[in-house]
Amino acid sequence: AQNNGHSLALTEESAHVGHMKAVCFLRPTGINIGLLVKELSSPRFSEYHIYFSGILPPSLLNLLAENDAQERVRQVQEFYADFLPINPDLLSLNCRNTLPMTASAGTPKARDHAALYQRNLMGLQSMLLAMKRQPAAIRYQKSSNMARQLAVDVGESISSDQIFHFRRGSGRQRGAGNMLLLILDRMDDPVTPLLSQWTYQAMVHELLGLNNSRVILRGVPNVSKDLEEVVLSSAPGHDSFFQSHRNSNFGELGEAIQKLLQDYQARSQEHQVSNLKSIEDMQQFMEKYPELRSQSHTVSKHVAIMGELARLVEVCSLMDVSAFEQDLACADDQAGHLKELMTKLDSATVKIPDKLRLGMLYALRYENATPNNAIPAVKEAMKRGGVSADNVMLVDAILRYAGSRARGPGLYGTNKDVTSKLMKSFMTSVQGVSNVYSQHSPVLMDTVEGVAKGKLRGETHPMMLSGGGTSVNVEGMPLPQEILIFMVGGVTYEESTKVNQFNQSNAGKVRIILGGSTVHNSTSFLEELKKIMHDR
């Protein structure tokens, strides 16, 4: 079966396997059915047991049946797993290049992304089916054509296919407890993917890359061969340290790894060969040996990752850069920000990718600054600082993709919510910010807080009606007990961390599950932005 350009199949010259049974697990696409039809025309296995990861259209099922002349297919089932569960409350479709897809929605170029759109639609359907939930309501981000299209098509799927008709949940009060599906678009918040990260999982993804739960450490100084590629997974029973500390900040992480190392050293001392005095001691040692070896690998893995993170933080002056990023994201001070930005763009200690991100963050905040719009001067300073001309063009690209005219109103707030911003600032000063590197709160969290309290306005996030219509009248809607948020264009680990913290604070009241086309770091986000730039 083919998936994202990769294929895995037996060659025509392979050994005779007619005595074997074949189990096929694949996505229900026309290409994959074509490959199955070709296989069944000259079958190499005695039986075929076929499982599809999503809804198989009747037309494709008929095509498969018509071409099974030798009746080798024993069963066809749908097993809804067309997505990757990364954390207990984070799901991804592992789909890249969805920013160009969302940017082209509602234009003639949308046809170029039709297959990718279907992949996102089928992935979202699979999430609902795997959770066995029928949303009581579907809402979407009004500023996004793509979010609206997804909302319409998912709504039509649910109303036309009985398979979606699961229980709607049991609420805290009569009429409440129904699941809400909320469809958002990455373009509403282009700032979060550009920021440096300081929690374990997010930091690893930003600085080293965390793809399919794997981290490549090949080429890292002083790393042994068995640690060149390691697994960081939240799967139950796999790595209890990572499960417990994936959302810990950099400082907490250092202390936790130090304690992990001390605990391992203490256990190793207990089981030294010199301490084995009897047959019973030896038997106990052999029973414990596999566990000790596993713990040794876990300790070595986390020490190696932490060591490389610490090295990169120092080499890239990330603490200094990140403090300024946070200030750009959270505060209005055009003159002060411009002065500091120019200093950093001229600095030899600030790396070129960081100069690019800082210039883009400044442009997003001060896009409409009058009378002194300094963006042209910033772009010139970026070029002088070593940013390539092609990358400097990303400043204009991000303003076209997610500037003030394209995105919704929530990124930097509006005049109408000055009071709420002051209140938020007051609460922050009272409660304290854990550190200067975590002041920023993604737009997603304002949306989450609003929808959980029944205060998310219908004018910005309308509700789908049966038949494809929409309504801004969301007054009196029952508070949801479950919310599946799907962000087309991708999510970030910072947003996942904030959602996890929200779920812990609201346990027993409401639970958020965050899904997205992919999980971005700044590198993947900028790569997709370049594709938008070159598509024009």
DRENLUM-648869 format. One record per residue (C-alpha): residue number from 1; chain; x, y, z. Coordinates in Angstrom, 1 decimal, padded with zeros to 4 digits, always signed. Last residue first. Example, Ala and Ser with C-alpha at 12.3 -4.5 7.8 and 13.67 -1.06 7.14 Angstrom:
2
DOLO     i   ch       c1       c2       c3
DOLO     2    A   +013.7   -001.1   +007.1
DOLO     1    A   +012.3   -004.5   +007.8
This chain:
536
DOLO     i   ch       c1       c2       c3
DOLO   536    A   +001.9   +032.4   -005.6
DOLO   535    A   +002.8   +028.8   -004.9
DOLO   534    A   +006.4   +029.8   -004.0
DOLO   533    A   +005.3   +031.9   -001.0
DOLO   532    A   +002.8   +029.2   +000.2
DOLO   531    A   +005.6   +026.7   -000.1
DOLO   530    A   +007.8   +028.9   +002.0
DOLO   529    A   +005.2   +029.0   +004.7
DOLO   528    A   +005.3   +025.2   +004.8
DOLO   527    A   +009.1   +025.3   +005.5
DOLO   526    A   +008.6   +028.0   +008.0
DOLO   525    A   +006.1   +025.9   +010.1
DOLO   524    A   +008.3   +022.8   +009.8
DOLO   523    A   +011.3   +024.8   +011.2
DOLO   522    A   +009.4   +026.6   +013.9
DOLO   521    A   +008.1   +023.3   +015.3
DOLO   520    A   +004.8   +022.0   +014.1
DOLO   519    A   +002.6   +019.0   +015.1
DOLO   518    A   +000.6   +017.8   +012.2
DOLO   517    A   -003.0   +018.1   +010.8
DOLO   516    A   -004.3   +018.7   +014.3
DOLO   515    A   -006.0   +017.2   +017.2
DOLO   514    A   -006.5   +018.5   +020.8
DOLO   513    A   -008.7   +016.6   +023.2
DOLO   512    A   -010.3   +018.8   +025.9
DOLO   511    A   -012.0   +017.4   +028.9
DOLO   510    A   -014.7   +019.2   +031.0
DOLO   509    A   -015.8   +019.1   +034.6
DOLO   508    A   -014.4   +016.0   +036.2
DOLO   507    A   -010.8   +017.2   +035.9
DOLO   506    A   -010.8   +021.0   +035.2
DOLO   505    A   -007.3   +021.9   +036.5
DOLO   504    A   -005.8   +018.7   +035.0
DOLO   503    A   -007.5   +019.3   +031.7
DOLO   502    A   -006.3   +022.9   +031.5
DOLO   501    A   -002.7   +021.7   +032.2
DOLO   500    A   -003.0   +019.2   +029.4
DOLO   499    A   -004.4   +021.9   +027.1
DOLO   498    A   -001.5   +024.2   +027.9
DOLO   497    A   +001.0   +021.4   +027.2
DOLO   496    A   -000.7   +020.6   +023.9
DOLO   495    A   -000.6   +024.3   +022.9
DOLO   494    A   +003.1   +024.4   +023.6
DOLO   493    A   +003.5   +021.1   +021.7
DOLO   492    A   +002.2   +022.8   +018.6
DOLO   491    A   -000.8   +022.4   +016.3
DOLO   490    A   -001.2   +021.9   +012.6
DOLO   489    A   -002.7   +023.5   +009.5
DOLO   488    A   -006.2   +022.3   +010.4
DOLO   487    A   -006.7   +022.6   +014.1
DOLO   486    A   -009.2   +020.0   +015.4
DOLO   485    A   -010.6   +020.6   +018.9
DOLO   484    A   -012.5   +017.8   +020.4
DOLO   483    A   -014.5   +019.1   +023.4
DOLO   482    A   -016.0   +016.8   +026.0
DOLO   481    A   -018.3   +017.9   +028.9
DOLO   480    A   -019.9   +020.5   +026.8
DOLO   479    A   -021.9   +023.4   +028.3
DOLO   478    A   -025.5   +023.4   +027.1
DOLO   477    A   -026.1   +026.0   +024.4
DOLO   476    A   -028.1   +028.9   +026.0
DOLO   475    A   -026.8   +031.6   +023.6
DOLO   474    A   -025.1   +030.1   +020.5
DOLO   473    A   -027.0   +032.3   +017.9
DOLO   472    A   -024.3   +032.8   +015.3
DOLO   471    A   -026.0   +030.2   +013.1
DOLO   470    A   -024.8   +028.3   +010.1
DOLO   469    A   -026.5   +026.4   +007.2
DOLO   468    A   -025.2   +023.1   +005.8
DOLO   467    A   -028.5   +021.1   +005.9
DOLO   466    A   -028.3   +020.6   +009.7
DOLO   465    A   -026.9   +023.7   +011.3
DOLO   464    A   -023.3   +024.5   +011.9
DOLO   463    A   -022.4   +026.8   +014.8
DOLO   462    A   -020.5   +030.1   +014.4
DOLO   461    A   -017.1   +030.8   +015.9
DOLO   460    A   -016.3   +034.6   +015.7
DOLO   459    A   -019.9   +036.0   +015.7
DOLO   458    A   -021.1   +033.0   +017.7
DOLO   457    A   -019.1   +034.3   +020.7
DOLO   456    A   -017.3   +031.8   +022.9
DOLO   455    A   -018.8   +032.5   +026.4
DOLO   454    A   -020.2   +029.1   +027.3
DOLO   453    A   -017.6   +028.6   +030.0
DOLO   452    A   -015.8   +025.8   +028.3
DOLO   451    A   -016.0   +027.6   +025.0
DOLO   450    A   -014.4   +030.8   +026.3
DOLO   449    A   -011.6   +029.1   +028.2
DOLO   448    A   -010.8   +027.0   +025.2
DOLO   447    A   -010.8   +030.0   +022.8
DOLO   446    A   -008.6   +032.0   +025.1
DOLO   445    A   -006.4   +028.9   +025.3
DOLO   444    A   -006.1   +028.5   +021.5
DOLO   443    A   -004.8   +032.1   +021.2
DOLO   442    A   -001.6   +030.7   +022.8
DOLO   441    A   -000.4   +032.0   +026.2
DOLO   440    A   +002.9   +033.7   +026.3
DOLO   439    A   +004.5   +034.4   +029.7
DOLO   438    A   +006.5   +031.2   +029.7
DOLO   437    A   +010.1   +032.4   +029.3
DOLO   436    A   +010.0   +035.1   +032.0
DOLO   435    A   +009.4   +032.5   +034.7
DOLO   434    A   +006.7   +030.8   +036.6
DOLO   433    A   +004.6   +034.0   +036.1
DOLO   432    A   +003.2   +035.2   +039.4
DOLO   431    A   -000.2   +034.7   +040.9
DOLO   430    A   -000.8   +038.4   +041.7
DOLO   429    A   +001.1   +039.8   +038.7
DOLO   428    A   -000.6   +037.3   +036.3
DOLO   427    A   -004.0   +038.1   +037.8
DOLO   426    A   -003.4   +041.8   +037.2
DOLO   425    A   -002.3   +041.2   +033.6
DOLO   424    A   -005.3   +039.1   +033.0
DOLO   423    A   -007.6   +041.8   +034.5
DOLO   422    A   -005.9   +044.4   +032.3
DOLO   421    A   -006.4   +042.2   +029.2
DOLO   420    A   -010.0   +041.7   +030.2
DOLO   419    A   -010.5   +045.4   +030.5
DOLO   418    A   -008.8   +046.2   +027.2
DOLO   417    A   -011.1   +043.7   +025.5
DOLO   416    A   -013.0   +046.0   +023.2
DOLO   415    A   -009.8   +047.7   +022.0
DOLO   414    A   -008.8   +044.5   +020.4
DOLO   413    A   -006.6   +041.5   +021.4
DOLO   412    A   -003.1   +040.6   +020.1
DOLO   411    A   -004.0   +037.3   +018.5
DOLO   410    A   -007.8   +037.3   +019.0
DOLO   409    A   -009.2   +039.2   +016.0
DOLO   408    A   -009.4   +036.4   +013.4
DOLO   407    A   -006.7   +036.0   +010.7
DOLO   406    A   -006.4   +037.3   +007.2
DOLO   405    A   -006.6   +041.1   +007.4
DOLO   404    A   -004.4   +041.2   +010.5
DOLO   403    A   -001.7   +039.1   +008.9
DOLO   402    A   -001.9   +035.3   +008.8
DOLO   401    A   -000.9   +034.2   +005.3
DOLO   400    A   -000.2   +037.6   +003.7
DOLO   399    A   +001.7   +038.8   +006.7
DOLO   398    A   +003.5   +035.5   +006.9
DOLO   397    A   +004.6   +035.8   +003.3
DOLO   396    A   +005.8   +039.4   +003.7
DOLO   395    A   +008.2   +038.4   +006.5
DOLO   394    A   +009.0   +035.2   +004.6
DOLO   393    A   +010.6   +037.3   +001.9
DOLO   392    A   +013.6   +037.7   +004.3
DOLO   391    A   +014.1   +034.0   +003.8
DOLO   390    A   +014.7   +034.3   +000.1
DOLO   389    A   +017.0   +037.3   +000.7
DOLO   388    A   +019.1   +035.2   +003.0
DOLO   387    A   +019.4   +036.2   +006.7
DOLO   386    A   +023.0   +037.3   +007.4
DOLO   385    A   +022.6   +040.2   +009.7
DOLO   384    A   +022.8   +042.7   +006.8
DOLO   383    A   +019.8   +040.9   +005.3
DOLO   382    A   +017.9   +041.1   +008.6
DOLO   381    A   +018.7   +044.8   +008.9
DOLO   380    A   +017.1   +045.4   +005.5
DOLO   379    A   +014.0   +043.5   +006.5
DOLO   378    A   +013.8   +045.6   +009.7
DOLO   377    A   +014.1   +048.8   +007.8
DOLO   376    A   +011.1   +047.8   +005.6
DOLO   375    A   +009.2   +046.7   +008.7
DOLO   374    A   +009.7   +050.1   +010.5
DOLO   373    A   +006.2   +051.5   +010.2
DOLO   372    A   +006.5   +054.9   +011.9
DOLO   371    A   +003.2   +056.6   +011.5
DOLO   370    A   +001.6   +054.3   +012.2
DOLO   369    A   +001.9   +050.6   +013.2
DOLO   368    A   -000.2   +048.3   +011.1
DOLO   367    A   +002.2   +045.3   +010.9
DOLO   366    A   +003.6   +046.0   +014.4
DOLO   365    A   +002.9   +042.7   +016.0
DOLO   364    A   +003.2   +040.4   +013.0
DOLO   363    A   +006.3   +042.3   +011.7
DOLO   362    A   +008.1   +042.0   +015.1
DOLO   361    A   +007.4   +038.2   +015.3
DOLO   360    A   +008.7   +037.9   +011.7
DOLO   359    A   +012.0   +039.7   +012.5
DOLO   358    A   +012.5   +037.7   +015.6
DOLO   357    A   +012.0   +034.4   +013.7
DOLO   356    A   +014.5   +035.4   +011.0
DOLO   355    A   +017.1   +036.5   +013.6
DOLO   354    A   +016.6   +033.1   +015.3
DOLO   353    A   +017.3   +031.2   +012.1
DOLO   352    A   +020.5   +033.4   +011.7
DOLO   351    A   +022.0   +032.6   +015.1
DOLO   350    A   +022.4   +035.4   +017.7
DOLO   349    A   +026.0   +035.7   +018.9
DOLO   348    A   +027.1   +037.8   +015.9
DOLO   347    A   +024.7   +040.6   +016.9
DOLO   346    A   +023.5   +043.0   +014.2
DOLO   345    A   +020.0   +041.5   +014.1
DOLO   344    A   +020.0   +041.5   +017.9
DOLO   343    A   +020.7   +045.2   +018.2
DOLO   342    A   +018.1   +046.0   +015.6
DOLO   341    A   +015.5   +043.9   +017.6
DOLO   340    A   +016.4   +045.7   +020.8
DOLO   339    A   +015.8   +049.2   +019.3
DOLO   338    A   +012.6   +048.0   +017.5
DOLO   337    A   +011.2   +046.5   +020.7
DOLO   336    A   +011.8   +049.6   +022.7
DOLO   335    A   +010.2   +051.9   +020.1
DOLO   334    A   +007.3   +049.5   +019.5
DOLO   333    A   +006.4   +048.7   +023.1
DOLO   332    A   +003.3   +046.6   +023.2
DOLO   331    A   +003.8   +043.4   +025.3
DOLO   330    A   +003.1   +039.6   +025.0
DOLO   329    A   +004.5   +038.2   +021.8
DOLO   328    A   +007.4   +040.7   +021.5
DOLO   327    A   +008.2   +040.3   +025.1
DOLO   326    A   +008.2   +036.5   +024.8
DOLO   325    A   +010.5   +036.7   +021.8
DOLO   324    A   +012.9   +039.0   +023.8
DOLO   323    A   +013.1   +036.5   +026.6
DOLO   322    A   +013.6   +033.7   +024.1
DOLO   321    A   +016.6   +035.4   +022.4
DOLO   320    A   +018.4   +035.9   +025.7
DOLO   319    A   +017.7   +032.4   +026.9
DOLO   318    A   +018.5   +031.0   +023.5
DOLO   317    A   +022.1   +032.2   +023.3
DOLO   316    A   +022.5   +029.7   +020.4
DOLO   315    A   +025.6   +027.9   +021.9
DOLO   314    A   +024.1   +028.0   +025.4
DOLO   313    A   +020.7   +026.6   +024.7
DOLO   312    A   +022.2   +024.2   +022.2
DOLO   311    A   +024.5   +022.7   +024.9
DOLO   310    A   +021.7   +022.4   +027.4
DOLO   309    A   +019.5   +020.6   +024.9
DOLO   308    A   +022.4   +018.3   +024.0
DOLO   307    A   +023.0   +017.4   +027.7
DOLO   306    A   +019.3   +016.9   +028.3
DOLO   305    A   +019.1   +014.5   +025.4
DOLO   304    A   +022.1   +012.5   +026.5
DOLO   303    A   +021.0   +012.4   +030.2
DOLO   302    A   +017.5   +011.3   +029.0
DOLO   301    A   +018.9   +008.4   +026.9
DOLO   300    A   +021.5   +007.3   +029.4
DOLO   299    A   +018.9   +007.1   +032.2
DOLO   298    A   +016.4   +005.1   +030.0
DOLO   297    A   +019.2   +002.8   +028.8
DOLO   296    A   +020.3   +002.1   +032.4
DOLO   295    A   +016.7   +001.5   +033.4
DOLO   294    A   +016.3   -001.1   +030.7
DOLO   293    A   +019.5   -002.8   +031.8
DOLO   292    A   +018.4   -002.7   +035.5
DOLO   291    A   +015.0   -004.2   +034.5
DOLO   290    A   +016.7   -007.0   +032.6
DOLO   289    A   +019.0   -007.7   +035.5
DOLO   288    A   +016.4   -007.9   +038.3
DOLO   287    A   +015.6   -011.6   +037.8
DOLO   286    A   +019.3   -012.4   +037.4
DOLO   285    A   +020.2   -010.5   +040.6
DOLO   284    A   +017.4   -012.3   +042.5
DOLO   283    A   +018.8   -015.6   +041.4
DOLO   282    A   +022.3   -014.6   +042.3
DOLO   281    A   +021.2   -013.4   +045.8
DOLO   280    A   +019.3   -016.7   +046.3
DOLO   279    A   +022.5   -018.7   +045.3
DOLO   278    A   +024.4   -016.8   +048.1
DOLO   277    A   +026.8   -014.0   +048.8
DOLO   276    A   +026.2   -011.6   +045.8
DOLO   275    A   +027.4   -008.2   +047.0
DOLO   274    A   +030.5   -008.3   +044.9
DOLO   273    A   +028.3   -008.7   +041.8
DOLO   272    A   +026.8   -005.2   +042.4
DOLO   271    A   +023.1   -005.3   +042.8
DOLO   270    A   +022.6   -002.8   +045.7
DOLO   269    A   +025.1   -000.4   +044.1
DOLO   268    A   +023.2   -000.4   +040.8
DOLO   267    A   +020.0   +000.6   +042.7
DOLO   266    A   +021.7   +003.6   +044.3
DOLO   265    A   +023.2   +004.7   +040.9
DOLO   264    A   +019.8   +004.4   +039.3
DOLO   263    A   +018.2   +006.6   +042.0
DOLO   262    A   +021.0   +009.2   +041.6
DOLO   261    A   +020.5   +009.3   +037.9
DOLO   260    A   +016.8   +009.8   +038.1
DOLO   259    A   +017.3   +012.5   +040.8
DOLO   258    A   +019.6   +014.4   +038.4
DOLO   257    A   +017.1   +013.9   +035.6
DOLO   256    A   +014.4   +015.4   +037.7
DOLO   255    A   +016.5   +018.4   +038.8
DOLO   254    A   +017.4   +019.2   +035.1
DOLO   253    A   +013.8   +018.8   +034.1
DOLO   252    A   +012.5   +021.2   +036.7
DOLO   251    A   +014.8   +023.9   +035.2
DOLO   250    A   +013.9   +023.2   +031.6
DOLO   249    A   +010.2   +023.1   +032.2
DOLO   248    A   +008.2   +019.9   +032.9
DOLO   247    A   +005.5   +019.0   +030.3
DOLO   246    A   +007.1   +015.7   +029.2
DOLO   245    A   +008.0   +015.0   +032.8
DOLO   244    A   +005.8   +012.3   +034.1
DOLO   243    A   +005.3   +010.4   +030.8
DOLO   242    A   +009.0   +010.9   +030.0
DOLO   241    A   +010.1   +009.3   +033.3
DOLO   240    A   +007.5   +006.5   +032.9
DOLO   239    A   +008.9   +005.4   +029.5
DOLO   238    A   +007.0   +002.7   +027.8
DOLO   237    A   +004.3   +001.5   +030.2
DOLO   236    A   +001.6   +003.6   +028.7
DOLO   235    A   +002.6   +005.3   +025.5
DOLO   234    A   +004.0   +008.8   +026.0
DOLO   233    A   +006.9   +008.1   +023.7
DOLO   232    A   +010.5   +009.4   +023.4
DOLO   231    A   +012.3   +006.8   +021.3
DOLO   230    A   +016.1   +007.0   +020.6
DOLO   229    A   +018.3   +007.2   +017.5
DOLO   228    A   +022.0   +007.7   +017.9
DOLO   227    A   +021.8   +006.4   +021.5
DOLO   226    A   +023.1   +002.8   +020.8
DOLO   225    A   +026.1   +004.4   +019.0
DOLO   224    A   +027.3   +006.4   +022.0
DOLO   223    A   +026.8   +010.2   +022.1
DOLO   222    A   +030.0   +012.2   +022.8
DOLO   221    A   +029.0   +015.2   +020.6
DOLO   220    A   +025.7   +014.9   +018.7
DOLO   219    A   +026.3   +013.6   +015.2
DOLO   218    A   +023.4   +011.1   +015.4
DOLO   217    A   +021.0   +012.2   +018.1
DOLO   216    A   +017.9   +011.5   +016.1
DOLO   215    A   +014.7   +011.6   +018.2
DOLO   214    A   +011.8   +009.3   +017.6
DOLO   213    A   +008.2   +009.5   +018.8
DOLO   212    A   +006.9   +009.5   +015.1
DOLO   211    A   +009.0   +012.7   +014.7
DOLO   210    A   +010.6   +014.7   +017.5
DOLO   209    A   +013.1   +017.1   +016.1
DOLO   208    A   +016.3   +018.2   +017.9
DOLO   207    A   +015.8   +021.9   +018.9
DOLO   206    A   +012.1   +022.5   +018.5
DOLO   205    A   +010.8   +018.9   +019.0
DOLO   204    A   +013.1   +018.4   +022.0
DOLO   203    A   +012.0   +021.7   +023.5
DOLO   202    A   +008.3   +020.9   +023.0
DOLO   201    A   +008.6   +017.5   +024.8
DOLO   200    A   +010.7   +018.9   +027.6
DOLO   199    A   +009.1   +022.3   +028.3
DOLO   198    A   +011.1   +025.4   +027.4
DOLO   197    A   +010.1   +026.3   +023.8
DOLO   196    A   +011.4   +029.0   +021.5
DOLO   195    A   +008.5   +030.8   +019.7
DOLO   194    A   +007.7   +030.8   +016.0
DOLO   193    A   +004.9   +028.1   +016.2
DOLO   192    A   +003.0   +030.2   +018.8
DOLO   191    A   +003.0   +033.4   +016.7
DOLO   190    A   +001.0   +032.3   +013.6
DOLO   189    A   -002.2   +032.2   +015.6
DOLO   188    A   -005.5   +032.4   +013.6
DOLO   187    A   -003.6   +031.0   +010.6
DOLO   186    A   -003.5   +027.6   +012.3
DOLO   185    A   -007.2   +027.1   +011.6
DOLO   184    A   -009.9   +025.9   +014.0
DOLO   183    A   -012.6   +023.3   +014.0
DOLO   182    A   -014.6   +022.8   +017.3
DOLO   181    A   -016.4   +019.5   +017.8
DOLO   180    A   -018.5   +019.7   +020.9
DOLO   179    A   -019.4   +016.5   +022.9
DOLO   178    A   -022.6   +016.6   +024.9
DOLO   177    A   -022.3   +016.8   +028.7
DOLO   176    A   -025.2   +019.1   +029.3
DOLO   175    A   -029.0   +018.6   +028.8
DOLO   174    A   -029.7   +017.7   +032.4
DOLO   173    A   -026.6   +018.4   +034.5
DOLO   172    A   -023.1   +017.1   +034.7
DOLO   171    A   -023.6   +015.4   +031.4
DOLO   170    A   -023.8   +011.9   +030.0
DOLO   169    A   -022.4   +011.5   +026.6
DOLO   168    A   -023.8   +011.7   +023.1
DOLO   167    A   -024.2   +007.9   +022.5
DOLO   166    A   -023.1   +006.9   +019.0
DOLO   165    A   -024.7   +007.7   +015.7
DOLO   164    A   -021.6   +008.0   +013.6
DOLO   163    A   -022.1   +004.7   +011.8
DOLO   162    A   -025.5   +005.9   +010.6
DOLO   161    A   -024.0   +007.8   +007.8
DOLO   160    A   -025.7   +010.8   +006.1
DOLO   159    A   -026.0   +013.1   +009.1
DOLO   158    A   -022.5   +012.5   +010.3
DOLO   157    A   -020.9   +012.7   +006.9
DOLO   156    A   -022.8   +016.0   +006.2
DOLO   155    A   -021.5   +017.5   +009.4
DOLO   154    A   -018.0   +016.5   +008.6
DOLO   153    A   -018.3   +018.1   +005.2
DOLO   152    A   -019.7   +021.4   +006.5
DOLO   151    A   -017.2   +021.7   +009.4
DOLO   150    A   -014.3   +020.9   +007.0
DOLO   149    A   -015.5   +023.6   +004.6
DOLO   148    A   -015.9   +026.1   +007.5
DOLO   147    A   -012.4   +025.5   +008.8
DOLO   146    A   -011.0   +025.8   +005.3
DOLO   145    A   -012.7   +029.2   +004.7
DOLO   144    A   -011.2   +030.5   +007.9
DOLO   143    A   -012.2   +033.8   +009.6
DOLO   142    A   -015.4   +032.1   +011.0
DOLO   141    A   -013.5   +029.5   +013.1
DOLO   140    A   -015.8   +026.5   +013.4
DOLO   139    A   -018.5   +025.0   +015.6
DOLO   138    A   -020.0   +021.6   +015.4
DOLO   137    A   -022.7   +020.5   +017.9
DOLO   136    A   -023.9   +017.3   +019.6
DOLO   135    A   -020.8   +015.6   +018.3
DOLO   134    A   -021.2   +011.9   +017.7
DOLO   133    A   -018.6   +010.0   +019.7
DOLO   132    A   -017.2   +006.6   +019.5
DOLO   131    A   -013.6   +007.8   +020.2
DOLO   130    A   -012.3   +005.8   +017.3
DOLO   129    A   -015.2   +007.1   +015.2
DOLO   128    A   -014.6   +010.7   +016.0
DOLO   127    A   -010.8   +010.5   +015.3
DOLO   126    A   -011.5   +008.5   +012.1
DOLO   125    A   -013.8   +011.3   +010.8
DOLO   124    A   -011.0   +013.8   +011.5
DOLO   123    A   -008.5   +011.7   +009.6
DOLO   122    A   -011.0   +011.3   +006.7
DOLO   121    A   -011.4   +015.1   +006.4
DOLO   120    A   -007.6   +015.7   +006.7
DOLO   119    A   -006.8   +013.1   +004.0
DOLO   118    A   -009.6   +014.5   +001.8
DOLO   117    A   -008.0   +017.9   +002.1
DOLO   116    A   -004.7   +016.4   +001.1
DOLO   115    A   -006.3   +014.9   -002.0
DOLO   114    A   -008.0   +018.1   -003.0
DOLO   113    A   -004.8   +020.3   -002.6
DOLO   112    A   -004.4   +021.4   -006.2
DOLO   111    A   -008.1   +022.0   -006.5
DOLO   110    A   -007.9   +024.6   -003.8
DOLO   109    A   -005.9   +026.7   -006.3
DOLO   108    A   -009.2   +028.1   -007.7
DOLO   107    A   -009.7   +029.9   -004.4
DOLO   106    A   -012.0   +029.2   -001.4
DOLO   105    A   -009.3   +027.4   +000.5
DOLO   104    A   -005.8   +028.3   -000.9
DOLO   103    A   -004.3   +029.4   +002.4
DOLO   102    A   -005.6   +026.3   +004.1
DOLO   101    A   -004.0   +024.0   +001.6
DOLO   100    A   -000.7   +026.0   +001.5
DOLO    99    A   -000.6   +025.5   +005.4
DOLO    98    A   -001.4   +021.8   +005.0
DOLO    97    A   +002.1   +021.0   +003.7
DOLO    96    A   +002.6   +018.1   +006.1
DOLO    95    A   +000.1   +015.5   +007.4
DOLO    94    A   +001.1   +013.5   +010.5
DOLO    93    A   -002.6   +013.2   +011.3
DOLO    92    A   -002.0   +014.2   +014.9
DOLO    91    A   -003.7   +013.5   +018.2
DOLO    90    A   -003.0   +015.1   +021.6
DOLO    89    A   -005.0   +014.4   +024.9
DOLO    88    A   -003.5   +011.1   +025.9
DOLO    87    A   -000.2   +012.1   +024.2
DOLO    86    A   +000.9   +011.3   +020.6
DOLO    85    A   -002.1   +009.4   +019.3
DOLO    84    A   -001.4   +009.2   +015.5
DOLO    83    A   -004.3   +009.2   +013.1
DOLO    82    A   -006.2   +007.0   +010.6
DOLO    81    A   -006.8   +004.4   +013.3
DOLO    80    A   -010.5   +003.5   +012.8
DOLO    79    A   -010.5   -000.2   +012.0
DOLO    78    A   -012.9   -000.8   +009.2
DOLO    77    A   -013.2   -004.4   +008.2
DOLO    76    A   -013.0   -006.6   +005.1
DOLO    75    A   -012.9   -010.4   +005.6
DOLO    74    A   -011.9   -013.6   +003.8
DOLO    73    A   -010.6   -012.2   +000.6
DOLO    72    A   -009.3   -015.1   -001.5
DOLO    71    A   -012.5   -015.4   -003.6
DOLO    70    A   -010.7   -016.4   -006.8
DOLO    69    A   -012.4   -013.7   -008.8
DOLO    68    A   -011.8   -011.0   -006.1
DOLO    67    A   -012.0   -008.2   -008.7
DOLO    66    A   -015.7   -007.5   -008.4
DOLO    65    A   -015.4   -007.5   -004.6
DOLO    64    A   -012.7   -004.8   -004.6
DOLO    63    A   -014.6   -002.6   -007.0
DOLO    62    A   -017.7   -003.0   -004.8
DOLO    61    A   -015.8   -002.0   -001.7
DOLO    60    A   -014.5   +001.0   -003.6
DOLO    59    A   -018.0   +002.1   -004.7
DOLO    58    A   -019.3   +001.6   -001.1
DOLO    57    A   -016.8   +004.1   +000.3
DOLO    56    A   -014.5   +002.7   +002.9
DOLO    55    A   -014.6   +004.7   +006.1
DOLO    54    A   -011.2   +004.8   +007.9
DOLO    53    A   -008.1   +002.8   +008.7
DOLO    52    A   -009.1   -000.1   +006.4
DOLO    51    A   -008.5   -003.7   +007.4
DOLO    50    A   -008.2   -006.5   +004.9
DOLO    49    A   -007.8   -010.2   +005.7
DOLO    48    A   -006.5   -011.9   +002.5
DOLO    47    A   -006.2   -015.7   +002.2
DOLO    46    A   -004.0   -018.2   +000.4
DOLO    45    A   -001.4   -015.6   -000.6
DOLO    44    A   +000.2   -014.8   -003.9
DOLO    43    A   -002.9   -013.6   -005.7
DOLO    42    A   -002.8   -012.8   -009.4
DOLO    41    A   -005.7   -010.5   -010.1
DOLO    40    A   -006.0   -010.1   -006.3
DOLO    39    A   -002.7   -008.1   -006.2
DOLO    38    A   -003.7   -005.7   -009.0
DOLO    37    A   -007.1   -005.2   -007.2
DOLO    36    A   -005.2   -004.5   -003.9
DOLO    35    A   -003.0   -001.9   -005.6
DOLO    34    A   -006.0   -000.2   -007.2
DOLO    33    A   -007.7   -000.2   -003.8
DOLO    32    A   -004.7   +001.6   -002.4
DOLO    31    A   -004.7   +004.2   -005.1
DOLO    30    A   -008.5   +004.8   -004.7
DOLO    29    A   -008.1   +005.4   -001.0
DOLO    28    A   -009.3   +003.5   +002.1
DOLO    27    A   -006.1   +003.7   +004.1
DOLO    26    A   -004.3   +000.5   +004.8
DOLO    25    A   -004.0   -002.6   +007.0
DOLO    24    A   -003.5   -005.8   +005.0
DOLO    23    A   -003.2   -009.2   +006.7
DOLO    22    A   -002.0   -011.9   +004.3
DOLO    21    A   -002.3   -015.7   +004.9
DOLO    20    A   +000.6   -018.0   +003.9
DOLO    19    A   +000.6   -021.2   +002.0
DOLO    18    A   +000.9   -019.4   -001.3
DOLO    17    A   +004.2   -017.7   -000.3
DOLO    16    A   +006.4   -018.6   -003.2
DOLO    15    A   +009.6   -016.6   -003.0
DOLO    14    A   +009.7   -013.1   -004.3
DOLO    13    A   +010.2   -012.4   -008.0
DOLO    12    A   +007.1   -010.2   -008.4
DOLO    11    A   +008.4   -008.1   -005.5
DOLO    10    A   +006.6   -008.1   -002.2
DOLO     9    A   +005.2   -004.7   -001.2
DOLO     8    A   +006.0   -001.7   +001.0
DOLO     7    A   +005.5   +001.7   -000.6
DOLO     6    A   +006.4   +005.2   +000.4
DOLO     5    A   +005.2   +008.4   -001.4
DOLO     4    A   +003.0   +009.7   +001.5
DOLO     3    A   +001.3   +006.3   +001.8
DOLO     2    A   +001.2   +003.5   -000.7
DOLO     1    A   +000.0   +000.0   +000.0
